[in-house]
Amino acid sequence: RQKGLEKLEIPIFTSYTDNAKSSAFFAPAKGHISYNLSMLRFYNPETTVNTIAHEVEHAWQHSLAGRAGFVVGPFANRARIVLGKLTNPDQIKASKKYAAAIKHYPDMRGTSTKDPIYYNNLLEIDARNAGKAAEFDYKNSPNYELFLNIFRNASFQN
């Protein structure tokens, strides 16, 4: 589901990090998504779609909060410049909620993904829902079998 983020050209970096605790993350300070390929070999394509959509949703959340002026930083500023200030009342309302959730987001260096402060944060709830919706769309795509065969035949080894 396009939200205009393609205009921000958010880079996705991949790496092989065996000691990382997450499969992916959005870095709002740098405005990129990092994807840990060492975990990819355990995933199916549905999980990959879900994970990337989850992280793109985080980019969307930060872009809304930035465009409304509630969050500052390089990515928020770039979103405001490229996408413009928010004028849609529903998006302005959402941006306020996201800004509050960003303020209360835990430092993940010392937090488990099972911690209720993390798990119940609005950013994570909405990102999980976006990931599930993208996975559903992918599974119901007319090209699903084609993509599945490409994924099965691809090599994701180091």
C-alpha positions in Angstrom: 0.0 0.0 0.0 1.8 3.1 -1.2 2.0 6.0 1.2 4.4 8.2 -0.8 7.5 7.1 1.0 9.1 6.0 -2.3 9.9 9.7 -2.8 12.2 9.6 0.2 14.3 6.8 -1.4 14.8 5.0 1.9 17.8 2.8 1.6 17.7 -0.8 2.8 21.1 -2.1 4.0 21.7 -5.8 4.4 24.3 -7.5 6.5 25.2 -10.8 8.0 25.3 -10.3 11.8 25.0 -13.5 13.7 24.9 -11.7 17.1 22.1 -9.3 16.3 18.9 -9.7 18.2 16.6 -8.4 15.5 16.0 -9.4 11.9 15.6 -5.8 10.8 15.2 -2.2 12.1 14.4 1.3 10.9 17.0 3.8 12.0 15.2 7.1 12.2 18.4 9.1 12.9 19.9 7.8 9.6 16.7 7.3 7.7 17.5 3.7 6.5 16.3 0.2 7.1 18.8 -2.5 8.1 18.0 -6.1 7.3 20.0 -9.0 8.9 20.5 -11.6 6.2 21.9 -14.2 8.6 18.4 -14.7 9.9 16.9 -14.8 6.4 17.8 -18.4 5.8 15.3 -19.4 8.5 12.5 -17.3 7.0 10.0 -18.0 4.4 9.1 -15.3 1.8 6.0 -14.3 3.7 8.0 -13.5 6.8 10.4 -11.5 4.7 7.6 -9.4 3.2 6.1 -9.0 6.7 9.4 -7.8 8.1 10.2 -5.3 5.4 6.6 -3.9 5.5 6.9 -3.7 9.3 10.0 -1.5 9.0 8.6 0.6 6.2 5.6 1.3 8.5 8.1 2.6 11.1 9.5 4.9 8.5 6.0 6.1 7.7 5.3 6.8 11.4 8.5 8.8 11.8 7.8 10.7 8.6 4.3 11.7 9.8 5.6 12.9 13.2 8.4 14.8 11.5 6.1 16.4 8.9 3.9 17.7 11.7 6.9 19.1 13.4 6.7 16.9 16.5 10.0 15.1 15.8 13.2 16.6 14.5 16.2 15.0 13.0 17.7 14.3 9.5 15.0 11.8 8.4 12.1 13.9 9.9 13.4 17.1 8.2 13.9 15.3 4.9 10.3 14.0 5.1 9.0 17.5 5.8 10.9 18.9 2.8 10.2 16.2 0.3 6.6 15.2 1.3 5.6 18.6 2.7 3.9 19.6 5.9 0.8 17.6 6.9 -2.6 19.1 6.1 -4.8 16.0 6.4 -6.6 16.1 9.8 -6.4 12.3 10.2 -2.7 12.3 9.5 -2.1 15.2 11.9 -4.0 13.3 14.6 -2.0 10.1 13.9 1.3 12.1 13.9 0.5 13.3 17.5 0.0 9.8 18.6 3.1 8.6 16.9 5.2 11.4 18.4 4.0 10.4 21.9 4.8 6.7 21.1 8.3 7.7 19.8 8.9 9.6 23.0 8.1 6.5 25.1 9.8 4.0 22.8 12.3 1.9 24.8 16.0 1.7 24.1 16.2 -1.7 22.3 19.8 -2.3 23.3 18.5 -3.3 26.8 15.0 -4.3 26.0 13.5 -7.6 25.0 10.9 -7.7 22.1 8.7 -9.5 24.6 8.8 -6.5 27.1 5.2 -5.0 27.3 6.6 -1.5 27.0 8.0 -2.4 23.6 5.3 -4.8 22.5 2.4 -2.6 23.4 3.9 0.6 22.0 1.6 2.1 19.3 4.5 2.1 16.8 4.9 -1.6 17.2 1.2 -2.4 17.2 0.7 -0.5 13.9 3.9 -1.9 12.4 2.8 -5.5 13.2 -0.6 -4.8 11.6 1.1 -3.4 8.5 3.4 -6.4 8.2 0.4 -8.8 8.5 -1.5 -6.9 5.9 1.4 -6.9 3.5 1.9 -10.7 4.1 -1.8 -11.3 3.4 -1.6 -9.2 0.1 1.5 -11.1 -0.9 -0.1 -14.5 -0.3 -3.1 -13.5 -2.3 -1.1 -12.0 -5.2 -1.6 -13.5 -8.6 2.2 -13.9 -8.8 2.5 -15.7 -5.4 3.6 -19.0 -6.8 6.1 -17.4 -9.1 7.7 -15.4 -6.2 7.6 -18.5 -4.0 9.6 -20.5 -6.6 12.1 -17.8 -7.0 12.6 -17.6 -3.3 12.9 -21.4 -2.9 15.5 -21.5 -5.7 17.6 -18.6 -4.5 20.6 -18.9 -2.4 20.8 -16.8 0.7 24.0 -18.3 2.1 27.1 -16.2 2.9 
